[in-house]
């Protein structure tokens, strides 16, 4: 995750999926597996923060439009 141009949720999630697939292959040296695990953890936290932010934005929108909730 570069500070100049942050990853989109979709790009981060795709990289996370790829990282998990590599970890599941069981053919990695320990140091590489640890580095991938660390990267996967960072990506998971990043994706979660983006989802949390989106959820907060939705809550704000729903509060501004109370009629929307009664239609669901």
Secondary structure, DSSP 8 states (H G I E B T S, - for coil): --SSS---HHHHHHHHHHHHHHHHT--S-HHHHHHHHHHHHHHHHHHHHHHHHHHHHHHHHHHH-THHHHH-
